[in-house]
Amino acid sequence: MIKKLRRQIILINMLLVGVLLIGVFTALCVNSFKSSAEQLEHGLNRALDVEIKDGMPFGNGDRSGEGFDGGFAPATNDTADMPVKIGNRGSRNEPFMEISSYVLVEVDRDGNILNVTEKNATIDDDELKAAVSEAVKDSEQSGILFGRGLVFSKRENADGYRLALADSSSVSTSLRNAVLLNSGLFLGSMIVVFLISLWLSGIAVKPVKEAWTKQKQFVADASHELKTPLTVILANNNIMMTHKDSKVSDEQQWLESTEEEAQHMKQLIDQMLFLAKSDAGSANVELSDVDFSELAEGCALNFEPVAFEKQVMIDADIQSGVVLRGNPTQLNQLTHILVDNAVKYADEDTTVTISLHKNGGFTEFSVKDYGAVLEKDELSHIFDRFYRAEKSRTTKGYGLGLSIARSIVESMNGKLTASSSKENGTVFTVIFK
């Protein structure tokens, strides 16, 4: 399950980033293609303008630019070497590509070729006629004839057109180089994304893995705890079934044993249900102002007989008038768990100290006992469900009490901590804001 989840996270990350990178690199390739095409077109525009300026006018020999669709004006000494704006294309500040190989064509209004001048380039007659026909029909004054691998620029006057045609292979080469470069960048980026996703997925699934492990352990521990009383109950029933002629009073021993184990099962199930509701956030409780001082004192009095039997003293250092906003039933359960835990594990002839004080905006409640010292590793798991320290294995219990206590404290935005040392004893401290 964890491996499958991790693979899904990696796959989703790579798909999302991959789509984004494809979009970016495609835009870069398109931009590179358009830039190369525009530079070639501007270069051809400039070459055609220079040819016209240098004495190759349209059919009427007019060099003044009258009748030109693009607003051609005669060049001066200051502008002879600069690109001239033709219609919506070309600008004095736009970059252009120097072109030394092109073909100049004069065409009349009917599309008939009147004159062809080759400048280091040759185009087949049939190909030239077809290219000229497409260029004349094109609404733009310059562009690329993709099917023929040519770029064109044209000027129009009253008698016809003057066109310049050149090979567009440089644009194709530029596009191919851009595609190869961006493809390499894409593959390299995806490798990096995969490695990063692999690392991040490990971090992302870590809490899920821990929760899954705890859940499996919880189910295993709960099954183990429930198995024992069920085994006893079934054994008692089998014994009683073999005594078919016995009276109820004769089977009192087995009935009491069955009752005791059933109560243990009920208690365990109630505790597990409480924790399950707390995890689901569905443990809706009514809150009210609770006199925590009175509640803590009552708990201390209730445990005095139990402590006396274990030869343990209870010292209550409780400040009066401490009021908390909470649920009285849960607060009573919290004090009961902590005091019961302290009395249960305290050594004989020692003192269990119950302390409650209001310090500024915080309320501190603590229970201290002097029993077996908990090691650092034990303290790190002390609030885990069904966890019981090695020294307490012989003591009756399920290992859910402290988990319930922490759940109650956290539901009230408090914090429960534990510390243990030979000098200061084992202390459970609750801080309420």
Secondary structure, 3 states (H helix, E strand, C coil): CHHHHHHHHHHHHHHHHHHHHHHHHHHHHHHHHHHHHHHHHHHHHHHHHHHHHCCCCCCCCCCCCCCCCCCCCCCCCCCCCCCCCECCECCCCCCCCCCCCEEEEEEECCCCEEEEEEECCCCCHHHHHHHHHHHHHCCCCEEEECCCCEEEEEEECCCEEEEEEEECHHHHHHHHHHHHHHHHHHHHHHHHHHHHHHHHHHHHHHHHHHHHHHHHHHHHHHHHHHHHHHHHHHHHHHHHHHCCCCCHHHHHHHHHHHHHHHHHHHHHHHHHHHHHHHHHCCCCCCCEEEEHHHHHHHHHHHHHHHHHHCCCEEEEEECCCCEEEECHHHHHHHHHHHHHHHHHHECCCCEEEEEEEEECCEEEEEEEECECCCCHHHHHHCCCCCCCCHHHCCCCCCCCHHHHHHHHHHHCCCEEEEEEECCCEEEEEEEEC
